[in-house]
Amino acid sequence: MNQPKHAAVVGSGLVGSLWTTFLARRGYRVDVYERRGDSRRAGYQGGRSINLALSDRGWRALEAVGVAEAVRREAIPMYRRVMHAIDGTITTQPYGEQGQAIWSVSRGGINMALMTEAEKHPNVSIHFEHNTDLVDADQGRIQWTAPDSSGQGQFDAIFSTDGANSGIRQALQHQGAMDWSEQVIEHGYKELIIPAGPNGSSLIEREALHIWPRASYMLIGLPNPDGSFTMTLFFPNEGPVSFASLADPAAAAVFFAEHFADAYAMMPDFEAQWAHYPSSKLSIVRSWPWSKGKVVLFGDATHAIVPFYGQGMNSGFEDCFELNRMMDALGEDPATLFPAFEAERKPNADAIAELALLNFIEMRDLTGQVEFLLRKKIESVLHREQPERWIPLYTQVTFSQIPYSLALERGRQMDRVFAEVMQWPGIAENWDRPETLAKIWEVADKYLETSN
């Protein structure tokens, strides 16, 4: 009788825990090495966003291992954006068609659920407080150290999902086997909380993502199950209006009261929160190749992105789904599988990194602008008239399985359409006339021809 293949997964975060379940279902014996303690016992530690946006790509991967419904029970649908102007005016914009939503999920909650699901398989062992070092990628050998022990193991495959500060990636880089770069953007982030109202009610619309766009910075809010909202301020790190200039909580309170008045009014302990929650950097990690020998990296370990499209977790989950699919198609030999996987996923990882930065500009600068809202109205009609021909970029990224790289290219083509259309005299008044829509389709035919 053949022995089951033996895999190491380095990192039991979101992607590592999900991938462990994929492997266990394939019959692998899996040892997971996690440098932190067990968050289910200690309470979630990480200093990172306590909720995330889960969309179609992520749901597909969760459904493939049978955990989607358990996650959905703890998730909150967000059907639309709610934009808060500086004068208090509120506008709304649906995310997709009727009934389509992105879902607010607890980072810690979904991580713990995925670890628990992985451990249901008797062929899975998770080793906490274990630091790993790569010994030999070609032989599949790693060594580990724990508080009271150390050891070494050889594996048929090693899957590195140990996050943006991946130790496996650093080891490969030091060996000259991988090029790596980190782009730290000029904005960082700080988290705050709008508390729940009476009896667990929400003080602002619950099933929505709230945005306070302010040109060079913005505040967003995602709902939590207890009625509170996690607020994230994306703000310059340095400069006259920055985290550096607002280090004093009292100064930050004055600023918030002026620029985010409605949100500030719902945070009675604002100054204490500002002092308590640190600001953190935002960066993009790029690397190539993603594999060497019996080692492959994916998720944030090789393509961490900024959070402005809500696709970091979804992209990592899609890595899991696609790697599992390619195992079915190509077999499980790392020599064949890993190069094919990285060749397919790298262009898509690069594309979503670019899309996420572009969406930051849209969210902070454009969501409250009349021209932007007009374009969204026109796109909604175009999509309704020919849903296969015109798919809004956000829909391609969030509510489809269209490869990110193709979505990026189609988005550029659609931008060319609207660069022309929005120059037409009277477009704001006449856009919904049949003859105007017919002319828009003529322009679309010119620019979208290569999309099909």
TORROKE-959436 format. One record per residue: residue number from 1; x, z, y of N, C-alpha, C in turn. Coordinates in steps of 0.2 Angstrom, whole numbers. Each point is the difference from the previous one (the first is absolute). Layout:
N
num;neast;nup;nnorth;caeast;caup;canorth;ceast;cup;cnorth
NUM;X;Z;Y;X;Z;Y;X;Z;Y
...
END
This chain:
452
num;neast;nup;nnorth;caeast;caup;canorth;ceast;cup;cnorth
1;4;0;-6;-4;0;6;4;0;6
2;-1;-5;5;4;0;6;-1;6;5
3;5;2;2;0;6;5;-3;-3;7
4;-4;4;3;-3;-2;7;6;-1;5
5;-1;-4;4;5;-1;6;1;6;4
6;5;2;2;1;6;4;2;-2;7
7;-4;2;5;1;-1;7;1;6;4
8;4;-1;6;1;5;5;-4;-2;6
9;-4;4;3;-3;-1;7;3;5;4
10;4;-2;6;3;4;4;-5;1;6
11;-3;6;1;-5;1;5;-7;0;-2
12;-3;6;1;-7;1;-2;-5;0;6
13;2;-4;5;-5;-1;6;-6;-5;-2
14;-3;-3;5;-6;-4;-2;2;-5;-5
15;5;-4;2;1;-6;-4;3;2;-7
16;5;5;0;3;2;-6;-5;3;-5
17;-5;4;2;-5;3;-4;-5;-6;-3
18;-2;-4;5;-4;-6;-3;4;-4;-5
19;6;-2;1;4;-4;-4;1;4;-7
20;1;6;0;1;4;-6;-7;-1;-4
21;-5;0;2;-7;-1;-4;0;-7;-2
22;2;-5;4;0;-7;-3;5;0;-6
23;6;3;0;5;0;-5;-3;3;-6
24;-3;6;1;-2;4;-6;-6;-4;-3
25;-4;-3;3;-5;-4;-3;3;-6;-4
26;6;-2;2;3;-5;-4;4;3;-6
27;0;6;-1;3;3;-6;7;3;1
28;2;-1;7;7;3;1;0;7;0
29;6;3;-2;2;7;1;3;0;7
30;-3;5;4;2;0;7;3;6;2
31;6;1;3;2;6;3;0;-2;8
32;-3;5;3;0;-1;8;4;5;3
33;4;-2;4;5;5;4;-2;1;7
34;-2;6;2;-2;1;7;4;5;3
35;3;-1;6;4;5;3;-3;6;3
36;-7;-1;2;-4;5;3;-3;4;-6
37;-3;6;2;-4;4;-5;-6;-3;-1
38;-4;3;-4;-7;-3;-2;-5;2;6
39;-2;-5;3;-4;2;6;-7;2;-2
40;-2;0;-6;-6;2;-3;0;8;0
41;6;3;-1;1;7;0;2;3;7
42;4;-4;3;2;3;6;-4;-2;7
43;-5;-4;-1;-3;-3;5;4;-6;3
44;-4;-5;2;4;-6;2;5;1;6
45;6;-2;-2;5;0;5;3;-7;2
46;1;-2;6;3;-6;1;0;-2;7
47;-3;4;5;0;-1;7;-2;-7;2
48;-4;-3;-4;-3;-7;1;-7;0;1
49;-3;-6;2;-7;-1;1;-4;3;-6
50;-5;4;2;-4;3;-5;-6;-4;-3
51;-1;-6;4;-4;-5;-3;2;-7;1
52;-2;-4;-4;2;-7;0;-6;-5;-1
53;1;-6;2;-6;-5;-1;1;-4;-7
54;-5;1;-4;0;-4;-7;-4;-6;1
55;2;-6;-2;-4;-6;0;1;-4;-6
56;-3;-6;0;-1;-4;-6;6;0;-5
57;6;-1;3;6;-1;-5;1;6;-3
58;0;6;3;1;6;-3;-6;2;-5
59;-6;-1;2;-5;1;-5;1;-4;-7
60;2;-6;1;1;-4;-6;5;3;-5
61;5;3;3;5;3;-4;-3;6;-4
62;-3;4;4;-3;6;-2;-5;-1;-6
63;-4;-5;1;-5;-2;-5;3;-2;-6
64;6;-4;0;3;-2;-6;2;6;-4
65;1;6;2;2;5;-4;-6;6;0
66;-5;-2;2;-6;4;-1;-1;6;4
67;3;0;6;0;6;4;-4;-1;7
68;-2;-6;1;-3;-2;7;-6;5;1
69;-5;1;-5;-6;3;2;2;8;2
70;5;3;-4;1;6;2;3;1;7
71;4;-5;2;3;0;7;-6;-1;5
72;-5;-5;-2;-5;-2;5;-4;6;2
73;-1;5;-5;-4;6;1;2;4;6
74;7;0;1;3;4;5;2;-4;6
75;-2;-6;0;2;-5;6;-6;-1;5
76;1;-1;6;-5;-1;5;1;-8;2
77;-6;-3;0;0;-7;2;0;-1;8
78;4;-4;2;0;-2;8;-2;-7;1
79;-6;-1;2;-3;-6;1;2;-4;6
80;3;3;5;1;-3;6;5;4;4
81;3;-4;5;4;3;5;-4;3;6
82;1;5;2;-3;3;6;6;1;6
83;-1;-4;5;5;0;5;-2;4;6
84;5;4;2;-2;5;6;4;-2;6
85;-3;-3;5;4;-2;6;1;6;4
86;5;-1;5;2;6;4;-5;3;4
87;-5;-4;2;-6;2;4;-5;3;-4
88;1;0;-7;-5;3;-4;-5;-5;-3
89;0;-6;2;-4;-5;-3;2;-1;-8
90;-5;-1;-4;1;-1;-7;-2;-6;-2
91;4;-4;-4;-2;-6;-3;1;0;-7
92;-3;-4;-4;1;0;-7;1;-7;-3
93;3;0;-6;1;-7;-3;0;1;-8
94;-4;-3;-3;0;1;-8;7;-3;-3
95;2;3;-5;6;-2;-3;-1;-6;-5
96;-6;-1;-2;-1;-6;-4;-8;-2;0
97;-2;-2;-6;-7;-2;0;-4;6;-2
98;-6;0;0;-5;6;-1;2;3;-6
99;2;7;0;1;4;-6;8;0;-1
100;4;-4;3;7;0;-1;3;6;4
101;5;3;-3;3;6;3;7;1;-3
102;4;3;5;6;3;-3;-1;7;-1
103;4;4;-4;-2;6;-2;6;5;2
104;-2;6;3;4;5;2;1;5;-6
105;6;0;-2;2;5;-6;5;4;2
106;0;6;-3;6;5;1;6;-2;-4
107;6;-1;4;6;-1;-4;1;5;-5
108;0;6;2;2;5;-6;-5;0;-5
109;-7;-1;1;-5;0;-5;1;-5;-5
110;1;-7;3;1;-5;-5;6;0;-4
111;5;3;3;7;0;-3;-1;5;-6
112;-3;6;1;-1;5;-5;-5;-3;-5
113;-5;-3;1;-4;-3;-5;3;-5;-4
114;5;-4;3;3;-5;-4;6;3;-5
115;3;6;3;4;3;-5;-3;3;-6
116;-6;3;2;-4;3;-5;-2;-5;-5
117;-2;-6;2;-2;-5;-4;5;-3;-5
118;6;0;3;6;-2;-4;2;5;-5
119;-1;6;1;2;6;-5;-6;0;-5
120;-5;-3;1;-5;0;-6;3;-4;-6
121;5;-4;1;3;-4;-5;5;4;-4
122;0;1;-6;5;5;-4;7;-3;1
123;0;-7;1;7;-3;1;3;0;6
124;-3;5;5;3;0;7;2;7;1
125;6;1;3;3;6;2;3;0;7
126;-3;4;4;2;0;7;5;6;1
127;6;-1;3;5;5;1;1;1;7
128;-3;6;3;1;1;7;6;4;2
129;2;-1;6;6;3;3;6;-3;-4
130;0;-6;-2;5;-4;-3;3;-5;5
131;6;1;2;4;-6;4;3;-4;-5
132;0;-7;1;2;-5;-4;6;-4;3
133;5;-2;-4;5;-5;3;0;-5;-5
134;1;-6;2;1;-6;-4;7;0;-3
135;1;-1;-6;7;0;-3;2;-7;-2
136;-5;-4;-3;2;-7;-2;-7;-4;0
137;-1;-4;4;-6;-4;0;-1;-5;-5
138;6;-3;-2;0;-5;-6;-2;4;-7
139;2;6;0;-1;3;-7;-7;5;1
140;-2;0;6;-6;4;1;1;8;-1
141;5;2;3;2;7;0;0;3;6
142;-3;6;0;-1;5;6;2;7;-2
143;2;4;5;2;7;-1;-5;4;5
144;-2;6;-3;-4;4;5;3;7;0
145;-2;3;5;2;7;1;-6;4;2
146;-1;6;-2;-6;4;1;3;7;2
147;-4;5;2;2;6;3;4;4;-6
148;-2;-1;-6;4;4;-6;2;-5;-5
149;1;-6;1;2;-5;-5;2;-6;3
150;3;-4;-5;2;-7;2;0;-4;-6
151;0;-7;1;1;-4;-6;0;-7;1
152;0;-4;-5;1;-8;1;-5;-3;-5
153;-2;-6;2;-4;-3;-5;0;-8;1
154;-1;-3;-6;0;-8;0;-7;-2;-2
155;-2;-5;4;-7;-3;0;0;-7;-1
156;-6;-2;-3;-1;-8;0;-1;-3;7
157;-3;4;4;-1;-2;7;-1;6;4
158;3;-1;7;-1;5;5;-4;-3;6
159;-5;4;2;-4;-2;5;1;5;6
160;3;-3;5;1;4;6;-6;0;5
161;-3;5;1;-6;1;5;1;6;4
162;6;1;2;2;7;3;0;-1;8
163;-4;-4;2;-2;0;8;5;-3;4
164;-1;0;7;4;-4;5;7;3;0
165;1;6;-2;7;3;-1;3;0;-7
166;-2;-5;-3;2;-1;-8;7;1;-1
167;2;5;-4;6;1;-3;3;-5;-4
168;-4;-3;-4;2;-6;-5;2;-6;4
169;-4;-1;6;2;-6;4;7;2;3
170;1;6;3;6;1;3;6;-1;-5
171;-1;2;-7;5;0;-5;2;-8;-1
172;-6;-4;0;2;-7;-1;3;-3;6
173;-2;2;6;3;-2;6;8;2;0
174;1;6;-2;7;2;0;4;-4;-5
175;-3;-2;-6;3;-4;-5;1;-8;2
176;-3;-1;6;1;-7;2;-5;-5;-3
177;-5;3;-3;-5;-4;-4;-7;-1;4
178;0;3;6;-7;-1;4;2;0;7
179;-3;-4;4;0;0;7;-6;4;3
180;1;4;5;-5;4;2;0;1;8
181;-6;0;3;0;1;7;-6;5;2
182;0;3;5;-5;4;3;-1;-1;7
183;-6;-3;2;-2;-1;7;-4;6;2
184;3;4;5;-4;5;3;-3;-2;6
185;-7;0;0;-3;-3;6;0;6;6
186;-2;-3;6;1;5;6;-5;5;0
187;-6;-1;-4;-5;5;0;1;5;-6
188;-2;6;1;-1;5;-5;-7;2;-1
189;-1;5;-4;-7;3;0;0;7;-1
190;-6;3;2;-1;7;0;-8;1;-3
191;-1;5;-4;-7;1;-3;-3;6;4
192;-6;-1;1;-4;6;3;-7;0;-4
193;-4;5;1;-6;1;-4;-6;1;5
194;-5;-4;0;-7;1;3;-3;4;-6
195;-2;7;1;-3;4;-5;-7;-2;-1
196;-3;2;-6;-7;-2;-1;-4;4;4
197;-7;-2;1;-5;3;4;-3;5;-5
198;-6;3;2;-4;5;-3;-2;-3;-7
199;1;4;-5;-2;-1;-7;3;-7;-3
200;6;-1;2;4;-5;-3;-2;-7;3
201;-4;0;6;-1;-6;3;6;-3;4
202;-1;-7;2;6;-3;3;-2;0;8
203;5;1;4;-2;-1;7;0;-7;3
204;3;-4;-4;-1;-7;2;-2;-4;-6
205;-2;-6;0;-3;-4;-5;4;0;-6
206;-3;2;-6;4;2;-6;3;-6;-4
207;-4;-5;-1;2;-6;-4;3;-5;4
208;5;1;4;3;-5;4;7;2;1
209;4;-4;2;7;1;2;0;-1;8
210;2;6;3;0;0;7;7;-2;4
211;-1;-4;5;6;-2;3;0;1;8
212;5;3;3;0;1;7;6;-5;2
213;-1;-6;1;5;-5;2;2;1;7
214;7;1;2;2;1;6;7;-4;2
215;-1;-7;-2;6;-5;1;6;2;-3
216;4;5;2;7;1;-3;0;6;-5
217;-6;2;-1;-1;6;-5;-7;0;-2
218;-1;4;-5;-7;1;-2;-1;6;-4
219;-6;2;-1;-2;6;-4;-5;-3;-5
220;0;2;-6;-5;-2;-5;-2;6;-4
221;-6;0;-3;-3;5;-4;-3;-2;-6
222;1;3;-6;-3;-1;-6;-3;6;-3
223;-6;-1;-3;-4;6;-2;2;3;-6
224;-1;7;0;2;4;-6;-6;3;-3
225;0;1;-7;-6;3;-3;-3;6;3
226;4;4;3;-3;6;3;-3;-1;6
227;-1;-6;3;-3;-1;6;5;-1;6
228;6;2;-1;5;-1;5;3;-7;0
229;4;-1;5;3;-7;1;8;1;1
230;4;-3;-4;7;-1;1;1;-5;6
231;3;3;5;2;-4;6;7;-2;0
232;2;-6;1;7;-2;0;1;-4;7
233;5;3;3;2;-3;7;6;-4;-2
234;0;-6;2;6;-5;-1;2;-1;7
235;6;2;2;3;1;6;7;-1;1
236;3;-3;6;7;-1;0;4;6;-1
237;6;0;-3;4;5;-1;4;3;6
238;2;-5;4;3;1;6;-3;-3;6
239;2;2;6;-2;-3;6;-5;4;4
240;-2;-3;6;-4;5;5;-6;2;-3
241;-4;-3;-5;-6;2;-3;2;0;-7
242;2;5;-3;3;0;-7;-1;7;-3
243;2;1;-6;0;6;-4;6;4;4
244;5;-3;2;5;4;3;-2;3;7
245;-4;-4;4;-2;2;6;-6;5;0
246;-3;0;-6;-6;5;-1;2;5;-5
247;6;2;0;2;6;-5;-4;6;1
248;-1;2;7;-4;6;1;-7;-1;-1
249;-3;4;-4;-7;0;-2;-5;0;6
250;2;4;5;-4;0;6;0;-7;4
251;5;-3;0;1;-7;3;-4;-5;-4
252;0;1;-7;-3;-5;-5;-8;1;1
253;-2;6;1;-7;2;1;-3;-4;7
254;4;1;5;-2;-4;6;-1;-7;-1
255;5;-3;-4;0;-7;-1;-6;-2;-4
256;-1;4;-5;-6;-2;-5;-6;1;4
257;-1;5;4;-6;1;4;-2;-6;4
258;5;-4;2;-1;-5;5;-1;-7;-4
259;4;-1;-6;0;-6;-3;-4;0;-6
260;-1;5;-3;-5;1;-6;-5;5;0
261;-3;0;6;-4;6;2;-5;2;-5
262;-4;-5;-4;-5;2;-4;3;3;-7
263;6;-3;-2;3;3;-6;3;7;2
264;3;1;6;3;6;2;-5;6;0
265;-6;-2;3;-6;5;0;-2;3;-7
266;2;-4;-5;-2;2;-7;5;4;-3
267;6;1;3;6;4;-3;1;6;4
268;-4;5;0;1;6;4;7;4;-1
269;3;-1;-6;7;2;-1;6;-5;1
270;-2;-5;5;5;-5;0;7;2;1
271;2;4;5;7;2;1;3;3;-6
272;-4;4;-4;3;3;-6;2;-5;-5
273;-5;-5;-1;1;-6;-4;6;-4;2
274;1;-1;6;5;-4;3;7;3;-2
275;0;6;1;6;4;-1;2;0;-8
276;-5;1;-4;0;1;-7;2;-7;-4
277;-3;-5;2;1;-6;-4;6;-4;3
278;5;-2;-4;6;-4;2;-2;-7;1
279;4;-4;5;-1;-7;0;5;-3;-5
280;-1;-6;-3;4;-3;-5;1;-7;2
281;5;-3;-3;2;-7;1;-4;-4;-4
282;-1;-7;2;-3;-5;-4;5;-5;-1
283;1;-3;-6;5;-5;-2;-2;-4;-5
284;3;-6;0;-1;-5;-5;6;-1;-5
285;0;1;-6;5;-1;-5;0;-7;-3
286;5;-3;0;1;-7;-4;6;1;-4
287;-1;-3;-6;6;0;-5;0;-7;-4
288;5;-1;-3;1;-6;-4;7;0;-4
289;0;-1;-6;-6;-1;-5;-3;6;-1
290;-6;0;-4;-4;6;-2;3;3;-6
291;4;-4;-4;1;3;-7;8;-2;-1
292;2;4;-5;6;-1;-3;0;2;-7
293;2;-4;-5;0;2;-7;-7;3;-2
294;0;6;-2;-6;3;-3;-4;4;6
295;2;-1;6;-3;4;5;-4;-5;5
296;-6;2;2;-3;-3;5;-4;5;5
297;0;-2;6;-3;4;5;-6;-3;3
298;-5;4;2;-6;-3;3;-3;6;4
299;-6;-2;4;-3;4;4;5;2;6
300;-1;5;4;4;2;6;8;0;-2
301;2;1;-6;7;0;-2;3;-6;2
302;-3;-6;0;3;-6;2;-4;-4;6
303;-6;2;2;-3;-3;5;-5;4;4
304;3;6;3;-4;4;4;-2;-4;6
305;-7;2;3;-2;-4;5;-3;5;5
306;-2;-2;6;-3;4;5;-8;0;-2
307;-3;6;2;-7;1;-2;-6;-4;3
308;2;-5;4;-5;-2;5;-5;-5;-3
309;1;-2;-7;-5;-4;-3;-4;4;-6
310;3;6;0;-3;4;-6;1;-3;-7
311;6;-3;0;2;-4;-7;6;3;-3
312;3;5;2;6;3;-4;-2;2;-7
313;-5;4;-1;-2;2;-6;-3;-5;-4
314;-4;-5;3;-3;-5;-3;5;-5;-3
315;5;-1;4;6;-5;-2;3;3;-6
316;2;6;0;3;3;-5;-4;0;-7
317;-7;2;1;-4;-1;-6;0;-7;-2
318;0;-5;4;0;-7;-2;6;-2;-4
319;6;3;2;6;0;-4;-1;2;-7
320;-4;5;-1;-1;3;-7;-4;-5;-3
321;-6;-2;3;-4;-5;-4;3;-6;-2
322;4;-3;5;3;-7;-1;6;1;-5
323;4;6;0;5;0;-5;-3;1;-7
324;-6;4;-1;-3;0;-6;-3;-7;-2
325;-2;-4;4;-3;-6;-1;6;-5;-3
326;6;1;3;5;-4;-1;3;2;-7
327;0;6;-2;2;2;-7;-5;-3;-5
328;-6;-1;1;-4;-3;-4;2;-8;-1
329;1;-3;6;2;-7;0;7;-1;-3
330;5;4;2;7;-2;-1;3;4;-5
331;-3;6;-2;3;4;-5;4;6;4
332;3;5;-4;2;6;4;8;0;0
333;3;-5;-1;8;-1;0;2;1;7
334;3;5;3;2;0;7;4;-6;2
335;4;-3;-4;4;-6;2;-4;-6;2
336;-6;0;-3;-5;-6;2;-5;3;6
337;-3;6;-2;-5;3;4;2;1;7
338;5;4;1;2;3;7;1;-6;5
339;4;-5;-2;2;-5;5;-7;-4;2
340;-4;-1;-5;-6;-3;2;-5;4;4
341;0;6;-1;-4;5;4;2;0;7
342;7;1;1;2;0;7;0;-6;4
343;0;-6;-4;0;-6;4;-8;-1;2
344;-4;2;-4;-7;-1;2;-2;5;6
345;2;6;-1;-2;6;5;3;0;6
346;7;-2;0;4;1;7;-4;-4;5
347;-2;-6;0;-3;-4;6;-6;4;2
348;-4;3;-5;-6;3;2;2;7;4
349;5;3;-3;2;6;4;2;-1;7
350;4;-5;1;2;-2;6;-5;-2;5
351;-5;-3;-3;-6;-2;4;-4;6;2
352;-2;4;-4;-4;6;2;4;5;5
353;7;0;0;4;3;5;-1;-3;6
354;0;-7;1;-1;-3;6;-8;1;3
355;-4;-1;-5;-7;1;2;-2;7;2
356;3;5;-2;-1;7;2;3;1;7
357;5;-3;2;3;0;7;-5;-3;4
358;-2;-6;-2;-5;-4;5;-6;4;1
359;-3;3;-6;-6;4;1;1;6;5
360;6;3;0;1;5;5;-2;-3;7
361;3;-6;2;-2;-3;6;-7;-1;1
362;-4;-2;-5;-7;-1;0;-3;6;2
363;1;6;-4;-3;6;0;1;3;7
364;6;0;3;1;4;6;-1;-4;6
365;0;-7;0;0;-4;6;-7;-3;0
366;-2;-3;-5;-5;-5;0;-7;2;-2
367;-1;6;-4;-7;1;-3;-5;2;6
368;2;2;6;-5;1;5;0;-6;5
369;3;-6;-1;0;-5;4;-6;-5;-1
370;-3;-2;5;-6;-5;0;2;-6;-5
371;6;-3;2;1;-6;-4;1;1;-7
372;3;6;-2;1;2;-7;-6;1;-3
373;-5;3;3;-7;1;-3;-3;-6;-1
374;0;-5;5;-3;-6;-1;3;-4;-6
375;6;0;0;3;-4;-6;-3;3;-7
376;-1;7;0;-2;3;-6;-7;-2;-1
377;-4;-1;5;-7;-2;-1;0;-8;-3
378;4;-4;3;0;-7;-2;2;0;-7
379;5;4;-2;3;-1;-7;-5;3;-5
380;-4;4;2;-6;3;-4;-5;-6;-2
381;-1;-4;5;-5;-5;-1;3;-6;-4
382;7;-1;2;3;-5;-4;0;2;-8
383;2;6;-1;0;2;-7;-7;0;-3
384;-5;2;4;-7;-1;-3;-2;-7;-2
385;2;-5;4;-1;-7;-1;3;-3;-6
386;7;2;0;4;-3;-5;5;5;-3
387;-3;5;-4;4;6;-2;7;-2;-4
388;0;-6;-3;6;-1;-4;5;-4;5
389;-3;-3;5;5;-4;5;3;5;5
390;-4;4;3;2;5;5;0;7;-2
391;6;3;-2;0;7;-2;4;3;5
392;-3;5;4;4;3;5;6;4;-3
393;5;0;4;7;3;-3;-1;7;-2
394;-4;4;3;-1;7;-2;-3;0;-7
395;-5;-4;-1;-4;-1;-6;5;-2;-6
396;4;-5;2;5;-2;-5;5;5;-3
397;2;4;5;5;6;-2;-4;5;-3
398;-6;2;2;-3;7;-2;-5;-1;-5
399;-4;-6;0;-6;-1;-5;1;-5;-4
400;6;-2;-2;2;-6;-5;6;2;-3
401;2;-5;-5;6;1;-4;5;-6;2
402;-2;-4;6;4;-5;2;7;3;2
403;5;-4;-3;7;3;1;1;1;8
404;4;5;1;1;2;7;4;-6;4
405;4;-3;-4;4;-6;3;-4;-5;2
406;-5;-2;-4;-5;-5;2;-5;2;5
407;-2;6;0;-4;3;6;4;0;7
408;6;1;0;4;0;6;0;-7;2
409;1;-5;-4;0;-7;2;-6;-3;3
410;-6;2;-4;-6;-2;2;-2;4;7
411;2;6;1;-1;3;6;3;-3;6
412;6;-3;-1;4;-4;5;-4;-6;2
413;-3;-3;-5;-4;-6;1;-6;1;4
414;-3;6;-2;-6;2;4;1;2;7
415;6;3;1;2;1;7;1;-6;4
416;2;-6;-3;1;-6;3;-7;-3;2
417;-5;1;-4;-7;-2;1;-2;3;7
418;0;7;0;-2;4;5;4;-1;7
419;6;-1;-1;4;-2;6;-3;-5;4
420;-2;-5;-4;-4;-6;3;-7;1;3
421;-4;3;-5;-7;2;1;-1;4;6
422;4;5;1;-1;5;5;2;-2;7
423;3;-6;1;1;-3;6;-6;-4;3
424;-5;-1;-5;-5;-5;3;-4;4;5
425;-2;-4;5;-4;3;6;-7;2;-3
426;-2;6;1;-7;2;-2;-1;2;-7
427;6;1;-3;0;2;-7;-4;7;-1
428;1;5;4;-3;6;0;-8;0;0
429;-2;-5;4;-8;-1;0;-2;-4;-5
430;3;-5;-2;-2;-5;-5;2;0;-7
431;4;5;-2;3;-1;-6;-5;0;-6
432;-6;2;0;-4;0;-5;-5;-6;0
433;1;-4;4;-4;-6;0;2;-5;-6
434;-5;-3;-3;2;-5;-6;6;-5;2
435;-1;-3;6;5;-5;2;7;3;1
436;0;6;2;7;4;1;3;1;-6
437;-4;3;-5;2;2;-7;3;-6;-3
438;-4;-6;1;2;-6;-3;7;-2;2
439;1;1;7;7;-2;3;5;5;-3
440;-2;6;-1;5;5;-3;2;-2;-7
441;-4;-3;-4;1;-2;-6;5;-6;0
442;-1;-4;5;4;-6;0;8;2;2
443;0;5;4;7;3;1;3;3;-6
444;-5;4;-4;3;3;-6;2;-5;-5
445;-4;-5;-1;2;-5;-4;7;-3;1
446;2;0;6;7;-3;2;5;5;-2
447;-1;7;1;5;5;-1;0;3;-7
448;-6;0;-3;0;3;-7;1;-5;-6
449;1;-6;2;0;-5;-6;5;2;-5
450;6;3;2;5;2;-6;-2;6;-3
451;-5;4;2;-2;6;-4;-3;-1;-6
452;-3;-6;-2;-4;-1;-6;4;-5;-5
END
